[in-house]
Amino acid sequence: MTLQGPALRLTVLVRESDQWHHRPVYTEIVHRAHRFGLAGASVFRGVEGYGKSSLIHTTRLLSLSEDLPVSIVIVDADDRIRAFLPQIDELITEGLVMLDPVDVVKYVGAVTTEHQPS
């Protein structure tokens, strides 16, 4: 897939403990994005944060360290990201979903024939 120039970045913020059918929500989003054929997805674990509840989650407090913020970032063409949004809507009961226009300067990767199990 070639991706260069104007694109859309989808960022989804959820809690690490959020589940979808006994599976982390962030894992489900990545696997759905892969099946949908989107250009790529990455998950980033936050070290500290708070959301609508105003409860601060941090790696410094042992009792809250298992419920840290997680960010899933997906970049692809505008129409492809917007077509994927209903998949996200089904999964998110708590969190934040954002869209930003971006300019892809370079998108390269190794060519592989391996298939990762889902």
Sequence and secondary structure as in RCSB ss.txt:
>XXXX:A:sequence
MTLQGPALRLTVLVRESDQWHHRPVYTEIVHRAHRFGLAGASVFRGVEGYGKSSLIHTTRLLSLSEDLPVSIVIV
DADDRIRAFLPQIDELITEGLVMLDPVDVVKYVGAVTTEHQPS
>XXXX:A:secstr
    EEEEEEEEEEETT BSSSSBHHHHHHHHHHHHT S EEEEE SEE  TT   EETTSGGGTTS EEEEEEE
E HHHHHHHHHHHHHH SSSEEEEEEEEE              
